[in-house]
């Protein structure tokens, strides 16, 4: 007899593992960006233009507001109403 509900534990575990790897990678990239800005602040030879460019990149990437509707749309919440 076939099971009514499928056991998708392996699929969920693989999805979780992939997202965990992505979070770890993005965290490392963010840490490197913050360290480079701190280094630029301590090193006057790099100049004001490098500091300004680094601050602009940080503000665009770290302090950018994204609406909840956009996040839900990107995650596929609105595409399959029966699964939500």
Backbone as CSV, one residue per row, in Angstrom:
resi,resn,N_x,N_y,N_z,CA_x,CA_y,CA_z,C_x,C_y,C_z
1,UNK,0.849,-1.184,0.000,0.000,0.000,0.000,0.890,1.241,0.000
2,UNK,0.573,2.175,-0.854,1.352,3.404,-0.949,0.997,4.336,0.203
3,UNK,2.002,5.073,0.645,1.779,6.045,1.718,1.006,7.244,1.177
4,UNK,0.103,7.743,1.985,-0.685,8.907,1.575,0.194,10.160,1.553
5,UNK,0.996,10.320,2.581,1.908,11.458,2.665,3.323,10.979,2.372
6,UNK,4.044,11.735,1.589,5.419,11.363,1.284,6.348,11.908,2.364
7,UNK,7.384,11.156,2.648,8.369,11.576,3.620,9.468,12.333,2.883
8,UNK,9.503,13.611,3.079,10.478,14.431,2.360,11.579,14.925,3.290
9,UNK,11.945,14.107,4.268,12.981,14.504,5.209,14.322,14.704,4.518
10,UNK,14.681,13.809,3.633,15.969,13.918,2.948,16.024,15.177,2.091
11,UNK,14.926,15.481,1.416,14.879,16.692,0.596,14.973,17.942,1.464
12,UNK,14.264,17.953,2.578,14.324,19.098,3.491,15.714,19.256,4.087
13,UNK,16.352,18.149,4.432,17.699,18.211,4.994,18.694,18.747,3.973
14,UNK,18.574,18.316,2.731,19.468,18.810,1.682,19.231,20.294,1.423
15,UNK,17.981,20.709,1.406,17.652,22.124,1.218,18.208,22.960,2.364
16,UNK,18.052,22.467,3.585,18.580,23.183,4.754,20.098,23.295,4.672
17,UNK,20.747,22.210,4.275,22.202,22.218,4.182,22.686,23.216,3.126
18,UNK,22.015,23.276,1.988,22.393,24.232,0.949,22.202,25.676,1.423
19,UNK,21.097,25.931,2.107,20.864,27.287,2.616,21.855,27.640,3.712
20,UNK,22.247,26.667,4.506,23.246,26.901,5.544,24.598,27.252,4.924
21,UNK,24.949,26.582,3.838,26.197,26.889,3.137,26.141,28.298,2.547
22,UNK,24.991,28.678,1.981,24.841,30.022,1.422,24.952,31.087,2.500
23,UNK,24.341,30.844,3.653,24.408,31.813,4.754,25.846,31.950,5.248
24,UNK,26.535,30.832,5.378,27.924,30.869,5.841,28.796,31.629,4.840
25,UNK,28.605,31.380,3.555,29.391,32.061,2.528,29.114,33.567,2.543
26,UNK,27.834,33.944,2.597,27.484,35.370,2.622,27.995,36.052,3.886
27,UNK,28.000,35.339,5.002,28.533,35.898,6.243,30.031,36.142,6.128
28,UNK,30.744,35.224,5.505,32.180,35.407,5.321,32.467,36.590,4.403
29,UNK,31.684,36.735,3.348,31.860,37.872,2.439,31.599,39.188,3.179
30,UNK,30.537,39.222,3.978,30.229,40.416,4.758,31.332,40.754,5.744
31,UNK,31.879,39.733,6.400,32.975,39.958,7.352,34.206,40.504,6.640
32,UNK,34.510,39.973,5.477,35.657,40.482,4.719,35.443,41.933,4.293
33,UNK,34.223,42.278,3.915,33.939,43.667,3.538,34.115,44.600,4.733
34,UNK,33.616,44.178,5.883,33.751,45.006,7.090,35.214,45.148,7.476
35,UNK,35.992,44.071,7.383,37.416,44.133,7.703,38.161,45.043,6.741
36,UNK,37.790,45.028,5.465,38.464,45.901,4.507,38.154,47.371,4.782
37,UNK,36.928,47.660,5.204,36.589,49.046,5.542,37.357,49.488,6.782
38,UNK,37.453,48.616,7.785,38.226,48.966,8.986,39.693,49.188,8.645
39,UNK,40.233,48.369,7.760,41.620,48.543,7.325,41.785,49.861,6.586
40,UNK,40.826,50.194,5.750,40.905,51.449,4.996,40.823,52.651,5.922
41,UNK,40.086,52.535,7.005,39.990,53.649,7.943,41.299,53.851,8.704
42,UNK,42.042,52.768,8.927,43.310,52.888,9.650,44.467,53.270,8.736
43,UNK,44.302,53.119,7.437,45.382,53.381,6.495,45.082,54.647,5.704
44,UNK,45.766,55.743,6.026,45.454,57.006,5.341,45.921,57.039,3.882
45,UNK,46.821,56.125,3.477,47.328,56.153,2.106,46.269,55.756,1.083
46,UNK,45.234,55.059,1.509,44.236,54.576,0.558,43.369,55.691,0.008
47,UNK,43.250,56.753,0.749,42.530,57.900,0.225,41.058,57.901,0.577
48,UNK,40.489,59.065,0.411,39.098,59.297,0.767,38.152,58.624,-0.230
49,UNK,38.565,58.546,-1.481,37.671,57.979,-2.496,37.411,56.495,-2.248
50,UNK,38.440,55.754,-1.801,38.249,54.334,-1.504,37.307,54.159,-0.316
51,UNK,37.485,54.973,0.711,36.594,54.896,1.873,35.160,55.214,1.485
52,UNK,34.974,56.229,0.660,33.621,56.585,0.250,32.989,55.471,-0.580
53,UNK,33.769,54.875,-1.486,33.248,53.779,-2.306,32.890,52.574,-1.433
54,UNK,33.723,52.269,-0.456,33.446,51.141,0.443,32.199,51.396,1.280
55,UNK,32.047,52.615,1.768,30.857,52.945,2.557,29.587,52.873,1.694
56,UNK,29.690,53.327,0.455,28.536,53.243,-0.445,28.137,51.798,-0.693
57,UNK,29.116,50.936,-0.904,28.822,49.515,-1.127,28.159,48.914,0.105
58,UNK,28.670,49.251,1.278,28.080,48.714,2.516,26.655,49.194,2.702
59,UNK,26.412,50.460,2.444,25.054,50.985,2.619,24.087,50.395,1.603
60,UNK,24.551,50.150,0.384,23.685,49.553,-0.626,23.389,48.086,-0.333
61,UNK,24.350,47.378,0.246,24.148,45.941,0.442,23.613,45.604,1.831
62,UNK,24.070,46.280,2.859,23.677,45.906,4.221,22.460,46.667,4.727
63,UNK,22.281,47.895,4.309,21.222,48.726,4.860,20.113,48.988,3.849
64,UNK,19.875,48.060,2.967,18.869,48.212,1.918,17.573,47.585,2.396
65,UNK,16.500,48.360,2.416,15.200,47.864,2.871,14.513,47.099,1.748
66,UNK,14.045,45.913,2.093,13.302,45.087,1.148,11.957,44.767,1.792
67,UNK,10.884,44.974,1.059,9.557,44.728,1.616,9.325,43.227,1.797
68,UNK,8.434,42.886,2.705,8.136,41.481,2.964,7.457,40.825,1.768
69,UNK,6.660,41.582,1.037,6.013,41.042,-0.155,7.019,40.614,-1.216
70,UNK,8.081,41.399,-1.357,9.122,41.049,-2.325,9.838,39.767,-1.908
71,UNK,10.141,39.643,-0.621,10.819,38.443,-0.130,9.937,37.216,-0.325
72,UNK,8.655,37.341,0.008,7.743,36.216,-0.166,7.604,35.834,-1.635
73,UNK,7.582,36.831,-2.506,7.486,36.554,-3.936,8.733,35.841,-4.438
74,UNK,9.909,36.279,-3.987,11.158,35.643,-4.414,11.271,34.210,-3.895
75,UNK,10.684,33.930,-2.751,10.734,32.586,-2.187,9.644,31.677,-2.744
76,UNK,8.774,32.213,-3.593,7.758,31.395,-4.232,6.485,31.228,-3.427
77,UNK,6.228,32.101,-2.474,5.044,31.980,-1.622,3.759,32.150,-2.422
78,UNK,3.765,33.045,-3.386,2.538,33.339,-4.136,2.312,32.392,-5.309
79,UNK,3.282,31.555,-5.628,3.155,30.705,-6.800,2.358,29.436,-6.552
80,UNK,2.421,28.909,-5.351,1.710,27.650,-5.063,0.952,27.800,-3.752
81,UNK,-0.260,28.259,-3.843,-1.060,28.544,-2.659,-1.420,27.287,-1.877
82,UNK,-1.505,26.163,-2.547,-1.901,24.940,-1.873,-0.823,24.399,-0.949
83,UNK,0.429,24.724,-1.204,1.536,24.212,-0.400,1.858,25.100,0.794
84,UNK,1.273,26.291,0.866,1.638,27.228,1.915,0.851,26.978,3.146
